[in-house]
Amino acid sequence: MLKSNAIALALPNQIVGFGIGQTSRIDSTSIAIWKAKKFNHDLKQAVCASDGFFPYRDSIDELYQAGIKAVIQPGGSKGDEECVGACDELDMAMVFTGYRHFRH
């Protein structure tokens, strides 16, 4: 089980990068991307799942730069509008579950 600011990057039938336990979502995002790239995974077909909301667009921008085209997250942040705007601008899909999975 992933805990605390968890980011998972997935390709069809496999998880390729995890970023967990960080004090910020951007740090978890960076770690997940680094792990995936460390093992030479092509992230152009990957998606991102987050256990909690994205408070700022910085993670969205970093995911885009890595090749991610879709994000699923619970939503509920004051920054949701900014993150949706970033996805619209970058032609990325974003799905809100309405359910927070964040655990300590």
DSSP file (Angstrom, degrees, kcal/mol; ACC not computed):
  #  RESIDUE AA STRUCTURE BP1 BP2  ACC     N-H-->O    O-->H-N    N-H-->O    O-->H-N    TCO  KAPPA ALPHA  PHI   PSI    X-CA   Y-CA   Z-CA
    1    1 A M              0   0    0      0, 0.0     2,-0.3     0, 0.0     0, 0.0   0.000 360.0 360.0 360.0 132.4    0.0    0.0    0.0
    2    2 A L        -     0   0    0      4,-0.0     2,-0.4    18,-0.0     4,-0.1  -0.669 360.0-165.8 -85.9 141.2    1.3    3.4   -0.9
    3    3 A K        +     0   0    0     -2,-0.3    18,-1.6     1,-0.2   101,-0.2  -0.964  42.8   9.5-131.5 147.7    1.1    6.2    1.7
    4    4 A S  S    S-     0   0    0     99,-1.8    17,-1.7    -2,-0.4    18,-0.6   0.944 125.0  -5.5  60.6 101.3    1.3    9.9    1.9
    5    5 A N  S    S-     0   0    0      1,-0.2    17,-0.3    16,-0.2     2,-0.3   0.895  88.4-177.5  55.8  46.2    1.5   11.9   -1.3
    6    6 A A        -     0   0    0     14,-0.1    45,-1.9    -4,-0.1     2,-0.4  -0.565  14.6-173.9 -82.4 136.4    1.7    8.8   -3.5
    7    7 A I  E     -AB  19  50A   0     12,-2.4    12,-2.3    -2,-0.3     2,-0.4  -0.998   2.8-170.1-125.7 130.4    2.1    9.0   -7.2
    8    8 A A  E     -AB  18  49A   0     41,-2.7    41,-2.8    -2,-0.4     2,-0.5  -0.985   7.5-158.5-122.5 132.9    1.9    5.9   -9.4
    9    9 A L  E     -AB  17  48A   0      8,-2.9     7,-2.9    -2,-0.4     8,-1.4  -0.941  19.4-171.8-108.8 128.9    2.8    5.8  -13.1
   10   10 A A  E     -AB  15  47A   0     37,-2.5    37,-2.3    -2,-0.5     5,-0.2  -0.956  19.7-169.9-130.5 140.6    1.3    3.0  -15.0
   11   11 A L  E >   -A   14   0A   0      3,-2.8     3,-2.1    -2,-0.4     2,-0.1  -0.689  60.9 -61.9-106.0 168.5    1.6    1.5  -18.5
   12   12 A P  T 3  S-     0   0    0      0, 0.0    -1,-0.1     0, 0.0     3,-0.0  -0.359 124.3  -2.4 -54.8 123.5   -0.9   -1.2  -19.6
   13   13 A N  T 3  S+     0   0    0     -2,-0.1     2,-0.3     1,-0.0    -3,-0.0   0.535 125.5  66.3  72.9  10.4   -0.5   -4.2  -17.3
   14   14 A Q  E <   -A   11   0A   0     -3,-2.1    -3,-2.8     0, 0.0     2,-0.5  -0.969  68.6-132.1-160.1 146.1    2.4   -2.7  -15.2
   15   15 A I  E     +A   10   0A   0     -2,-0.3    -5,-0.3    -5,-0.2     3,-0.1  -0.832  25.0 178.8 -90.1 132.2    3.3    0.0  -12.7
   16   16 A V  E     +     0   0A   0     -7,-2.9     2,-0.3    -2,-0.5    23,-0.2   0.564  59.4  22.5-114.9 -12.2    6.5    1.6  -13.8
   17   17 A G  E     -A    9   0A   0     -8,-1.4    -8,-2.9    18,-0.1     2,-0.4  -0.939  53.6-171.8-159.5 135.3    7.1    4.3  -11.2
   18   18 A F  E     -A    8   0A   0     -2,-0.3     2,-0.4   -10,-0.2   -10,-0.2  -0.971   2.8-174.9-122.7 140.8    6.2    5.1   -7.6
   19   19 A G  E     +A    7   0A   0    -12,-2.3   -12,-2.4    -2,-0.4     2,-0.3  -0.961  26.6 159.9-130.4 117.6    6.8    8.3   -5.7
   20   20 A I        +     0   0    0     -2,-0.4   -16,-0.2   -14,-0.2   -15,-0.2  -0.914  40.4  24.5-138.7 159.6    5.8    8.0   -2.0
   21   21 A G  S    S+     0   0    0    -17,-1.7   -16,-0.2   -18,-1.6     2,-0.2   0.598  75.8 137.5  70.4  15.8    6.2    9.4    1.5
   22   22 A Q        -     0   0    0    -18,-0.6    -1,-0.2   -17,-0.3    -3,-0.0  -0.516  61.4-125.5 -91.9 161.8    7.3   12.9    0.5
   23   23 A T  S    S+     0   0    0     -2,-0.2     2,-0.4     1,-0.1    -1,-0.1   0.561  94.1  43.6 -82.8  -6.8    6.1   16.1    2.1
   24   24 A S  S  > S-     0   0    0      1,-0.1     4,-1.7   -19,-0.1     5,-0.1  -0.991  74.0-132.9-139.1 149.3    5.1   17.5   -1.3
   25   25 A R  H  > S+     0   0    0     -2,-0.4     4,-2.5     1,-0.2     5,-0.2   0.860 107.3  57.1 -65.6 -36.8    3.3   16.2   -4.3
   26   26 A I  H  > S+     0   0    0      2,-0.2     4,-2.6     1,-0.2    -1,-0.2   0.887 105.5  50.9 -64.7 -37.8    5.9   17.6   -6.7
   27   27 A D  H  > S+     0   0    0      2,-0.2     4,-2.3     1,-0.2    -1,-0.2   0.928 111.4  47.3 -64.3 -43.4    8.6   15.7   -4.9
   28   28 A S  H  X S+     0   0    0     -4,-1.7     4,-2.3     2,-0.2    -2,-0.2   0.897 112.1  50.9 -63.0 -39.8    6.6   12.4   -5.2
   29   29 A T  H  X S+     0   0    0     -4,-2.5     4,-2.2     2,-0.2    -2,-0.2   0.933 110.4  48.7 -61.9 -46.9    5.9   13.2   -8.9
   30   30 A S  H  X S+     0   0    0     -4,-2.6     4,-2.5     1,-0.2    -2,-0.2   0.894 111.7  49.3 -61.5 -41.4    9.6   13.8   -9.6
   31   31 A I  H  X S+     0   0    0     -4,-2.3     4,-2.8     2,-0.2    -1,-0.2   0.917 109.6  51.3 -65.9 -43.3   10.6   10.5   -7.8
   32   32 A A  H  X S+     0   0    0     -4,-2.3     4,-2.1     1,-0.2    -2,-0.2   0.917 113.2  45.2 -60.8 -43.3    8.0    8.5   -9.7
   33   33 A I  H  X S+     0   0    0     -4,-2.2     4,-2.6     2,-0.2     5,-0.2   0.921 112.5  51.2 -65.6 -44.0    9.3    9.9  -13.1
   34   34 A W  H  X S+     0   0    0     -4,-2.5     4,-2.4     1,-0.2    -2,-0.2   0.916 110.2  49.5 -59.4 -44.7   12.9    9.3  -12.1
   35   35 A K  H  X S+     0   0    0     -4,-2.8     4,-1.1     2,-0.2    -1,-0.2   0.922 111.7  48.2 -61.8 -44.5   12.2    5.7  -11.1
   36   36 A A  H  <>S+     0   0    0     -4,-2.1     5,-2.5     1,-0.2     3,-0.4   0.921 114.8  44.8 -62.7 -43.9   10.4    5.0  -14.4
   37   37 A K  H ><5S+     0   0    0     -4,-2.6     3,-2.1     1,-0.2    -1,-0.2   0.836 102.9  65.6 -70.3 -32.4   13.2    6.6  -16.4
   38   38 A K  H 3<5S+     0   0    0     -4,-2.4    -1,-0.2     1,-0.3    -2,-0.2   0.847 107.8  41.8 -56.6 -34.1   15.9    4.8  -14.4
   39   39 A F  T 3<5S-     0   0    0     -4,-1.1    -1,-0.3    -3,-0.4    -2,-0.2   0.096 120.6-110.4-103.3  21.7   14.5    1.5  -15.8
   40   40 A N  T < 5 +     0   0    0     -3,-2.1     2,-0.4     1,-0.2    -3,-0.2   0.775  56.7 164.9  60.1  34.0   14.1    2.9  -19.3
   41   41 A H      < -     0   0    0     -5,-2.5     2,-0.7   -25,-0.1    -1,-0.2  -0.669  36.8-131.9 -81.0 134.7   10.3    3.0  -19.4
   42   42 A D    >   -     0   0    0     -2,-0.4     3,-0.6     1,-0.1    25,-0.1  -0.782  17.4-165.8 -84.5 116.9    8.8    5.1  -22.2
   43   43 A L  G >   +     0   0    0     -2,-0.7     3,-1.2    23,-0.4    26,-0.2   0.349  62.2 100.5 -89.9   6.9    6.2    7.2  -20.5
   44   44 A K  G 3  S+     0   0    0      1,-0.3    -1,-0.2    24,-0.1    23,-0.1   0.758  93.9  34.9 -64.8 -23.2    4.4    8.3  -23.7
   45   45 A Q  G <  S+     0   0    0     -3,-0.6    -1,-0.3    23,-0.1    -2,-0.1   0.287 101.0 108.0-109.0   7.6    1.7    5.7  -23.1
   46   46 A A    <   -     0   0    0     -3,-1.2    23,-1.1   -35,-0.1    24,-0.5  -0.438  52.1-152.8 -87.3 158.9    1.7    5.9  -19.3
   47   47 A V  E     -B   10   0A   0    -37,-2.3   -37,-2.5    21,-0.2     2,-0.4  -0.872  12.4-129.8-123.1 160.7   -0.9    7.5  -17.0
   48   48 A C  E     -Bc   9  71A   0     22,-2.4    24,-2.5    -2,-0.3     2,-0.4  -0.931  16.0-169.3-114.5 134.5   -0.5    9.0  -13.5
   49   49 A A  E     -Bc   8  72A   0    -41,-2.8   -41,-2.7    -2,-0.4     2,-0.4  -0.987   6.5-166.9-120.7 134.9   -2.6    8.2  -10.5
   50   50 A S  E     -B    7   0A   0     22,-2.2   -43,-0.2    -2,-0.4    51,-0.2  -0.956  21.2-148.3-122.7 138.6   -2.4   10.3   -7.3
   51   51 A D  S    S+     0   0    0    -45,-1.9    50,-2.2    -2,-0.4    51,-1.0   0.704  86.4  26.4 -76.5 -19.2   -3.8    9.4   -3.9
   52   52 A G  S    S-     0   0    0    -46,-0.4    23,-0.1    49,-0.2    24,-0.1  -0.809  97.3 -76.8-134.6 175.3   -4.5   13.1   -3.1
   53   53 A F        -     0   0    0     -2,-0.3    -1,-0.1    22,-0.2   -28,-0.1  -0.199  39.3-114.7 -71.4 164.7   -5.3   16.2   -5.0
   54   54 A F        -     0   0    0      1,-0.1    29,-0.2    -4,-0.1    23,-0.1  -0.911  23.4-168.0 -97.9 115.1   -2.7   18.4   -6.8
   55   55 A P  S    S+     0   0    0      0, 0.0     2,-0.3     0, 0.0    -1,-0.1   0.753  71.3  21.2 -77.2 -21.9   -2.5   21.7   -5.1
   56   56 A Y  S >  S-     0   0    0     26,-0.1     3,-0.5    27,-0.0     4,-0.4  -0.902  77.4-115.2-140.2 165.7   -0.5   23.4   -7.9
   57   57 A R  T 3> S+     0   0    0     -2,-0.3     4,-2.6     1,-0.2     5,-0.2   0.528  91.1  94.6 -81.0  -5.5    0.1   22.9  -11.6
   58   58 A D  H 3> S+     0   0    0      1,-0.2     4,-2.1     2,-0.2    -1,-0.2   0.877  86.3  47.3 -57.1 -40.3    3.8   22.2  -11.1
   59   59 A S  H <> S+     0   0    0     -3,-0.5     4,-2.7     2,-0.2    -1,-0.2   0.884 110.1  53.3 -67.6 -37.6    3.2   18.4  -11.0
   60   60 A I  H  > S+     0   0    0     -4,-0.4     4,-2.4     2,-0.2    -2,-0.2   0.934 109.8  48.2 -61.8 -45.8    1.0   18.6  -14.1
   61   61 A D  H  X S+     0   0    0     -4,-2.6     4,-2.3     1,-0.2    -2,-0.2   0.905 112.7  48.1 -61.1 -42.4    3.8   20.4  -16.0
   62   62 A E  H  X S+     0   0    0     -4,-2.1     4,-1.4    -5,-0.2    -2,-0.2   0.903 110.9  50.5 -67.3 -40.4    6.4   17.9  -14.9
   63   63 A L  H  X>S+     0   0    0     -4,-2.7     5,-2.2     1,-0.2     4,-0.7   0.922 110.5  50.7 -61.6 -43.5    4.2   14.9  -15.9
   64   64 A Y  H ><5S+     0   0    0     -4,-2.4     3,-1.4     1,-0.2    -2,-0.2   0.926 106.8  53.3 -59.8 -46.1    3.6   16.5  -19.3
   65   65 A Q  H 3<5S+     0   0    0     -4,-2.3    -1,-0.2     1,-0.3    -2,-0.2   0.803 107.4  53.2 -60.3 -28.7    7.3   17.0  -19.8
   66   66 A A  H 3<5S-     0   0    0     -4,-1.4   -23,-0.4    -3,-0.3    -1,-0.3   0.594 125.5-101.7 -82.4 -11.4    7.8   13.3  -19.1
   67   67 A G  T <<5 +     0   0    0     -3,-1.4    -3,-0.2    -4,-0.7     2,-0.2   0.397  69.9 148.0 107.9  -2.1    5.2   12.3  -21.7
   68   68 A I      < +     0   0    0     -5,-2.2    -1,-0.3    -6,-0.2   -21,-0.2  -0.453  20.9 180.0 -68.3 136.0    2.2   11.6  -19.5
   69   69 A K        +     0   0    0    -23,-1.1    24,-2.8   -26,-0.2     2,-0.3   0.432  60.8  44.7-117.4  -2.9   -1.1   12.4  -21.2
   70   70 A A  E     - d   0  93A   0    -24,-0.5   -22,-2.4    22,-0.2     2,-0.4  -0.999  56.0-171.7-148.2 142.4   -3.6   11.4  -18.5
   71   71 A V  E     -cd  48  94A   0     22,-2.2    24,-2.7    -2,-0.3     2,-0.4  -0.991   5.5-164.0-133.5 138.0   -4.0   12.0  -14.7
   72   72 A I  E     +cd  49  95A   0    -24,-2.5   -22,-2.2    -2,-0.4    24,-0.2  -0.991  25.9 148.3-121.7 133.9   -6.5   10.6  -12.2
   73   73 A Q  E     - d   0  96A   0     22,-2.5    24,-2.1    -2,-0.4    25,-0.4  -0.967  53.5-111.2-156.7 163.4   -6.9   12.2   -8.9
   74   74 A P        -     0   0    0      0, 0.0    24,-1.1     0, 0.0    26,-0.1   0.788  47.4-154.4 -74.6 -25.9   -9.5   12.8   -6.2
   75   75 A G        +     0   0    0     22,-0.1   -22,-0.2    20,-0.1    -3,-0.0  -0.229  48.1 127.6  76.0-176.9   -9.7   16.6   -6.6
   76   76 A G        +     0   0    0      1,-0.4     2,-0.2   -24,-0.1    -1,-0.1   0.522  41.3 127.6 104.4   8.5  -10.9   18.9   -3.9
   77   77 A S    >   -     0   0    0    -23,-0.1     3,-1.5     1,-0.1    -1,-0.4  -0.631  68.8-126.0 -93.9 153.7   -8.0   21.4   -3.9
   78   78 A K  T 3  S+     0   0    0      1,-0.2     3,-0.4    -2,-0.2     4,-0.2   0.730 115.0  58.7 -63.0 -20.7   -8.3   25.1   -4.1
   79   79 A G  T 3> S+     0   0    0      1,-0.2     4,-2.4     2,-0.1    -1,-0.2   0.322  71.9 104.4 -91.7   7.0   -5.9   24.6   -7.0
   80   80 A D  H <> S+     0   0    0     -3,-1.5     4,-2.9     1,-0.2     5,-0.3   0.911  79.6  51.3 -55.3 -44.8   -8.2   22.3   -9.0
   81   81 A E  H  > S+     0   0    0     -3,-0.4     4,-2.4    -4,-0.3    -1,-0.2   0.912 110.5  48.8 -61.6 -42.4   -9.1   25.1  -11.5
   82   82 A E  H  > S+     0   0    0     -4,-0.2     4,-2.0     2,-0.2    -1,-0.2   0.903 113.2  47.5 -62.4 -41.9   -5.4   25.9  -12.1
   83   83 A C  H  X S+     0   0    0     -4,-2.4     4,-2.3     2,-0.2    -2,-0.2   0.886 111.7  49.3 -69.9 -38.9   -4.6   22.2  -12.7
   84   84 A V  H  X S+     0   0    0     -4,-2.9     4,-2.7    -5,-0.2    -2,-0.2   0.918 110.9  51.3 -63.7 -42.9   -7.6   21.7  -15.0
   85   85 A G  H  X S+     0   0    0     -4,-2.4     4,-2.5    -5,-0.3    -2,-0.2   0.889 108.7  51.1 -60.4 -40.0   -6.5   24.8  -16.9
   86   86 A A  H  X S+     0   0    0     -4,-2.0     4,-2.2     2,-0.2    -1,-0.2   0.920 110.7  48.5 -63.3 -44.1   -3.0   23.3  -17.2
   87   87 A C  H  X>S+     0   0    0     -4,-2.3     5,-2.8     2,-0.2     4,-0.7   0.915 112.0  49.0 -64.0 -42.0   -4.3   20.0  -18.5
   88   88 A D  H ><5S+     0   0    0     -4,-2.7     3,-0.9     1,-0.2    -2,-0.2   0.935 112.7  48.1 -60.6 -45.8   -6.5   21.9  -21.0
   89   89 A E  H 3<5S+     0   0    0     -4,-2.5    -2,-0.2     1,-0.2    -1,-0.2   0.856 117.9  40.8 -61.7 -37.2   -3.5   24.0  -22.1
   90   90 A L  H 3<5S-     0   0    0     -4,-2.2    -1,-0.2    -5,-0.2    -2,-0.2   0.366 111.0-117.0 -96.1   3.7   -1.3   20.9  -22.5
   91   91 A D  T <<5 +     0   0    0     -3,-0.9     2,-0.3    -4,-0.7    -3,-0.2   0.905  65.5 144.9  58.1  45.6   -3.9   18.6  -24.1
   92   92 A M      < -     0   0    0     -5,-2.8     2,-0.3    -6,-0.1   -22,-0.2  -0.847  48.5-124.1-109.6 148.5   -3.9   16.2  -21.1
   93   93 A A  E     -d   70   0A   0    -24,-2.8   -22,-2.2    -2,-0.3     2,-0.4  -0.718  24.7-170.4 -88.4 142.4   -6.9   14.3  -19.7
   94   94 A M  E     -d   71   0A   0     -2,-0.3     2,-0.4   -24,-0.2   -22,-0.2  -0.994   3.1-167.1-134.9 130.2   -7.7   14.7  -16.0
   95   95 A V  E     -d   72   0A   0    -24,-2.7   -22,-2.5    -2,-0.4     2,-0.5  -0.957   8.5-152.1-116.7 131.3  -10.2   12.6  -14.2
   96   96 A F  E     -d   73   0A   0     -2,-0.4   -21,-0.1   -24,-0.2   -24,-0.0  -0.898   8.4-172.6-101.1 128.4  -11.5   13.5  -10.7
   97   97 A T        -     0   0    0    -24,-2.1    -1,-0.1    -2,-0.5   -22,-0.1   0.744  27.3-139.2 -88.7 -26.0  -12.7   10.5   -8.6
   98   98 A G  S    S+     0   0    0    -24,-1.1     2,-0.5   -25,-0.4   -23,-0.1   0.550  73.6 101.6  76.2   5.9  -14.1   12.6   -5.8
   99   99 A Y        -     0   0    0    -26,-0.1     2,-0.4   -47,-0.0    -1,-0.2  -0.977  65.6-143.7-129.0 119.4  -12.6   10.1   -3.4
  100  100 A R        -     0   0    0     -2,-0.5   -48,-0.2     1,-0.1   -49,-0.1  -0.684  15.3-177.7 -86.1 130.0   -9.4   10.8   -1.5
  101  101 A H        +     0   0    0    -50,-2.2   -49,-0.2    -2,-0.4    -1,-0.1   0.373  35.2 135.6-103.7   1.5   -7.1    7.9   -1.0
  102  102 A F        +     0   0    0    -51,-1.0     2,-0.3   -99,-0.1   -99,-0.1  -0.267  28.1 172.8 -59.6 129.4   -4.4    9.7    1.1
  103  103 A R              0   0    0   -101,-0.1   -99,-1.8     1,-0.1    -2,-0.1  -0.969 360.0 360.0-137.4 153.6   -3.2    7.8    4.2
  104  104 A H              0   0    0     -2,-0.3  -101,-0.1  -101,-0.2    -1,-0.1   0.323 360.0 360.0-115.1 360.0   -0.6    8.2    6.8
